[in-house]
Amino acid sequence: MPSEASDDHADTLEPNPALIGVARRLRISIGTFRRRSHEALSEGDLTGPQLTALSRLERLGPVTTAELARREQITPQAMGATVAVLEHRGLVARTADPTDGRRWLLTVTDTGRAVLSSERGAVADTMAAAMATSFTSEEIAILDAAAPLIERLADLF
C-alpha cells in the first residue's frame, strides 16, 4: 500500500487528499504527544525547549547555534538564550570550528548526555506503564512498527 500512495502522489501535481488527512492526524497526535511528554519533563530541571535543543544537538552532533535554531524553526536569538542556559549548566560546550575560526560549534557534554538519559528514562517508564495498562498487545505491536516510520518521516522534512 505505501508504494501505491507513493505512485499516486508521484503521478499528480495535486496533493493526495487521503495523504493530507493522514498528515494532519499525525501532526495533531504527534504535537499532543510532544506537549504531554514535555509537560511530564517540566517537573524536572529542564524546560521543554531546553530538552528539545539538547536532544537535537545530541542527534546532530556539533553544530552552530544558527543551525540548531534553523532545525527547530525558531530565531537564532531565542536559541541563543536556550543554549546559554544549557551552557551555563554544563550541558553543552562551545568549541571553535576547525574549518572556520569565526564560528563556534555546540556539543553535548557528558553531563548533558547523562541528563538526557535520565529524562528519557523517566518518560519511557511512564509511557511503558501507560501502554501496559491501556493498550492491547496488538496495539503495542502497531506502535512498535510505526515508530521507525514516524522517525523516517521526520527526517524527510
C-alpha positions in Angstrom: 0.0 0.0 0.0 2.8 2.5 0.7 4.0 2.1 -2.8 0.6 2.8 -4.2 0.4 6.0 -2.2 3.9 7.0 -3.4 2.9 6.1 -7.0 -0.3 8.1 -6.8 1.5 11.1 -5.3 4.2 11.0 -7.9 1.7 10.9 -10.8 -0.1 14.0 -9.8 0.8 17.6 -9.0 -2.1 18.0 -6.6 -1.6 16.6 -3.1 -3.4 13.4 -2.4 -6.4 14.2 -0.1 -6.0 10.9 1.7 -2.3 11.6 2.4 -3.2 15.1 3.6 -5.7 13.6 6.0 -3.1 11.2 7.4 -0.5 14.1 7.6 -3.0 16.2 9.6 -3.9 13.5 12.0 -0.2 12.7 12.6 0.7 16.3 13.1 -2.0 16.7 15.7 -1.3 13.5 17.5 2.4 13.9 17.5 2.0 17.5 18.6 -0.2 16.4 21.5 2.2 13.6 22.4 5.2 16.0 22.4 3.4 18.6 24.5 2.4 16.0 27.1 5.8 14.4 27.3 7.3 17.9 27.7 4.8 18.6 30.5 5.9 15.4 32.3 9.5 16.6 31.9 8.7 20.2 33.1 8.6 18.8 36.6 12.3 18.2 36.3 15.0 20.8 35.8 14.9 21.3 32.0 12.2 23.1 30.2 10.7 21.6 27.1 12.7 23.9 24.7 15.9 23.2 26.6 15.3 19.4 26.4 14.4 19.6 22.7 17.5 21.6 21.9 19.8 19.3 23.9 18.2 16.2 22.2 18.5 17.7 18.8 22.1 18.7 19.4 22.9 15.1 20.5 21.4 13.7 17.3 23.0 16.2 15.0 26.5 16.3 16.5 28.5 19.6 16.6 26.5 22.4 15.0 26.3 26.2 15.3 23.5 27.9 17.3 22.1 29.3 14.0 21.9 25.7 12.5 20.2 24.5 15.7 17.7 27.4 15.5 17.0 26.6 11.9 16.3 23.0 12.7 14.0 23.9 15.5 12.4 26.7 13.4 13.0 29.4 15.9 15.0 32.6 15.8 18.8 32.4 16.4 18.2 34.8 19.4 15.7 32.5 21.0 18.0 29.5 20.5 20.9 31.6 21.8 19.1 32.2 25.1 18.2 28.5 25.4 21.8 27.4 24.6 23.2 30.0 27.1 21.2 28.3 29.9 22.4 24.8 28.8 26.0 26.0 28.6 25.8 27.7 32.0 24.6 24.4 33.5 27.4 22.5 31.8 25.2 20.5 29.5 26.7 21.9 26.3 30.1 23.3 25.4 31.3 25.6 22.6 34.4 24.9 20.6 35.9 26.8 17.8 35.0 25.4 14.3 38.3 23.9 13.0 37.3 24.8 9.4 36.1 28.4 10.2 37.6 30.2 13.1 34.7 32.7 13.1 32.2 30.1 14.1 31.5 28.2 17.3 30.2 24.7 17.4 28.0 23.4 20.1 28.4 19.8 21.5 26.6 17.9 24.3 28.8 17.3 27.3 29.0 14.1 29.3 26.8 15.8 31.9 24.3 16.7 29.2 24.2 13.1 27.9 23.5 11.9 31.5 20.7 14.4 31.9 19.2 13.3 28.6 19.4 9.7 29.5 17.7 10.3 32.9 14.9 12.4 31.3 14.3 9.9 28.5 14.3 7.0 31.0 11.6 8.7 33.1 9.4 9.4 30.0 10.0 5.8 28.7 9.0 4.4 32.1 5.8 6.5 32.1 4.9 5.5 28.5 5.6 1.8 29.2 3.3 1.9 32.2 0.5 3.6 30.2 0.9 1.1 27.4 0.8 -1.8 29.8 -2.4 -0.7 31.4 -4.3 0.8 28.4 -3.2 -1.0 25.2 -3.6 -4.5 23.8 -0.6 -6.4 22.7 -1.7 -5.9 19.1 -1.9 -2.1 19.6 1.6 -2.1 21.1 2.9 -4.1 18.1 1.4 -1.4 15.8 3.0 1.4 17.8 6.3 -0.5 17.6 6.0 -0.9 13.9 5.0 2.8 13.4 7.9 4.3 15.4 10.6 3.9 12.7 8.2 5.1 10.1 7.5 8.3 12.0 11.2 8.8 12.6 11.8 8.4 8.9 9.0 10.8 8.1 10.5 13.4 10.5 13.9 13.0 8.8 12.4 13.9 5.4 11.4 17.5 6.3 
